[in-house]
Amino acid sequence: MGDERELPEQAAGGAGVRHVRIGEDQDGQRIDNFLLTLLKGVPRSRIYRLLRKGEVRINGKRAKAEQRLVIDDTVRVPPVRVAERDPHEPAQGLVRRITDAVIFEDDALIVLDKPSGIAVHGGSGVDHGVIEALRTARPETHFLELVHRLDRDTSGLLMVAKKRSMLRHLHDALRGEQVEKHYQALLCGVWRGGARRVEAPLHKFVLPNGERMVRVSPEGKPSSSVFTPLTTFRDATLVDVRLETGRTHQIRVHAQFEKLPVAGDPKYGDEACNGRLRDLGLKRLFLHAHRLRAPMPDGTYREFVAELPAELGAVLARLPKA
């Protein structure tokens, strides 16, 4: 089985109605998410209204938003007028930036070197992100889902699955700690000693203004990062960080916990250090997903590398030597 297939319209279906047969890439997907992908640009409110009114059917029966699809199900998709489509698609500039950032692609996986300042998906005040831009750039690709996430201001390697089977495989690999993720970060201050594992539980909370934050707390989830110094400068250290868990803001909060916050970090950083580095040209968070090693379904491993962006390399070149 492959992608979903459109079937000939039956006489009772009405003009413009589609019947779509489900393939392996949609097996287990919720019907609402399937429709959001199939009917690109149609507002979510419109799609849920179609479901509530019973206009979407699975094997002839009314579909509920949370219902999951099974291979060979037939989905009745009612006509949706072009005028009902959302005109606010991702800007072409964003689409081009994300398309240009792709460093690897096959029939099941995309790996890209995400630029800093771009969210991985829309929400929380951001209209569009990487996944929306990719879906706009590749309308013929029926399945595109994020395998994992990066903070908006973090650059570097990001995986996007083109098949549900690949998404499931990589999620299992992430849970089984088979995916090796390395970041490069510039820390404010001098790292003492060699490689060190930082094990500090992390707890997420929300400020009264709605901002999401993370802190080290006994109430938090177990979290582990291995910091290895690469280059020591007079007042800063370039480090490699290998994630052993994947918590929100993990590297940034673990660095703060070590009293060596990540340079350019507006949430957990040191204002004085950030100011000095701004004078040297640092205009963003100095955190980059540098190397990624992941198992493939055939048992082999693939390794991907994204070198430091030029603007971060330029800052390193200007830093006073130790």
CORGI-V313461 format. One record per backbone hydrogen bond with DSSP energy under -0.5 kcal/mol. NH is the residue of the N-H (numbers start at 1). CO is the residue of the C=O. If there is no record, write none. Layout:
nh:NH co:CO
nh:NH co:CO
//
This chain:
nh:5 co:21
nh:7 co:19
nh:13 co:10
nh:14 co:11
nh:17 co:14
nh:18 co:77
nh:19 co:7
nh:20 co:18
nh:20 co:75
nh:21 co:5
nh:21 co:19
nh:22 co:73
nh:25 co:2
nh:26 co:23
nh:27 co:23
nh:27 co:24
nh:28 co:69
nh:29 co:26
nh:31 co:67
nh:32 co:65
nh:34 co:30
nh:35 co:31
nh:36 co:32
nh:37 co:33
nh:38 co:34
nh:39 co:35
nh:40 co:37
nh:40 co:38
nh:42 co:39
nh:43 co:84
nh:47 co:43
nh:48 co:44
nh:49 co:45
nh:50 co:46
nh:51 co:47
nh:52 co:48
nh:53 co:49
nh:54 co:51
nh:55 co:50
nh:56 co:50
nh:57 co:55
nh:57 co:76
nh:58 co:61
nh:59 co:57
nh:59 co:74
nh:61 co:58
nh:63 co:56
nh:67 co:64
nh:69 co:29
nh:72 co:22
nh:73 co:70
nh:75 co:20
nh:75 co:73
nh:76 co:57
nh:76 co:74
nh:77 co:18
nh:77 co:75
nh:78 co:76
nh:84 co:81
nh:85 co:82
nh:86 co:41
nh:87 co:85
nh:89 co:87
nh:95 co:91
nh:96 co:92
nh:97 co:93
nh:98 co:94
nh:99 co:95
nh:100 co:96
nh:101 co:97
nh:102 co:99
nh:103 co:111
nh:104 co:111
nh:106 co:109
nh:110 co:160
nh:111 co:104
nh:112 co:158
nh:113 co:101
nh:114 co:112
nh:114 co:156
nh:117 co:152
nh:118 co:115
nh:118 co:152
nh:123 co:126
nh:126 co:123
nh:127 co:125
nh:130 co:119
nh:131 co:120
nh:133 co:129
nh:134 co:130
nh:135 co:131
nh:136 co:132
nh:137 co:133
nh:138 co:134
nh:139 co:136
nh:141 co:138
nh:142 co:140
nh:145 co:161
nh:147 co:159
nh:148 co:159
nh:154 co:151
nh:155 co:287
nh:156 co:114
nh:157 co:289
nh:158 co:112
nh:160 co:110
nh:161 co:145
nh:162 co:108
nh:163 co:108
nh:167 co:163
nh:168 co:164
nh:169 co:165
nh:170 co:166
nh:171 co:167
nh:172 co:168
nh:173 co:169
nh:174 co:170
nh:175 co:171
nh:176 co:172
nh:177 co:174
nh:178 co:173
nh:179 co:173
nh:180 co:178
nh:180 co:293
nh:181 co:179
nh:181 co:243
nh:182 co:291
nh:183 co:241
nh:184 co:288
nh:185 co:239
nh:186 co:286
nh:187 co:185
nh:187 co:237
nh:188 co:261
nh:189 co:187
nh:189 co:235
nh:191 co:189
nh:196 co:227
nh:198 co:225
nh:199 co:197
nh:200 co:198
nh:200 co:223
nh:202 co:221
nh:203 co:215
nh:205 co:213
nh:207 co:211
nh:210 co:207
nh:213 co:205
nh:215 co:203
nh:217 co:201
nh:220 co:217
nh:221 co:202
nh:225 co:198
nh:226 co:242
nh:227 co:196
nh:227 co:225
nh:228 co:240
nh:230 co:238
nh:231 co:238
nh:233 co:231
nh:233 co:236
nh:234 co:320
nh:237 co:187
nh:238 co:231
nh:239 co:185
nh:239 co:237
nh:240 co:228
nh:241 co:183
nh:242 co:226
nh:243 co:181
nh:243 co:241
nh:244 co:224
nh:245 co:224
nh:250 co:247
nh:253 co:249
nh:254 co:250
nh:255 co:251
nh:256 co:252
nh:257 co:253
nh:258 co:254
nh:259 co:256
nh:260 co:255
nh:263 co:186
nh:265 co:262
nh:266 co:264
nh:269 co:265
nh:271 co:269
nh:274 co:270
nh:275 co:271
nh:276 co:272
nh:277 co:273
nh:278 co:274
nh:279 co:275
nh:280 co:276
nh:281 co:278
nh:282 co:277
nh:283 co:281
nh:286 co:263
nh:287 co:285
nh:288 co:184
nh:289 co:155
nh:290 co:182
nh:290 co:288
nh:291 co:182
nh:292 co:304
nh:293 co:180
nh:294 co:302
nh:296 co:300
nh:299 co:296
nh:302 co:294
nh:304 co:292
nh:306 co:290
nh:312 co:309
nh:313 co:309
nh:314 co:310
nh:315 co:311
nh:316 co:312
nh:317 co:313
nh:318 co:314
nh:318 co:315
nh:319 co:315
nh:319 co:316
nh:322 co:232
//
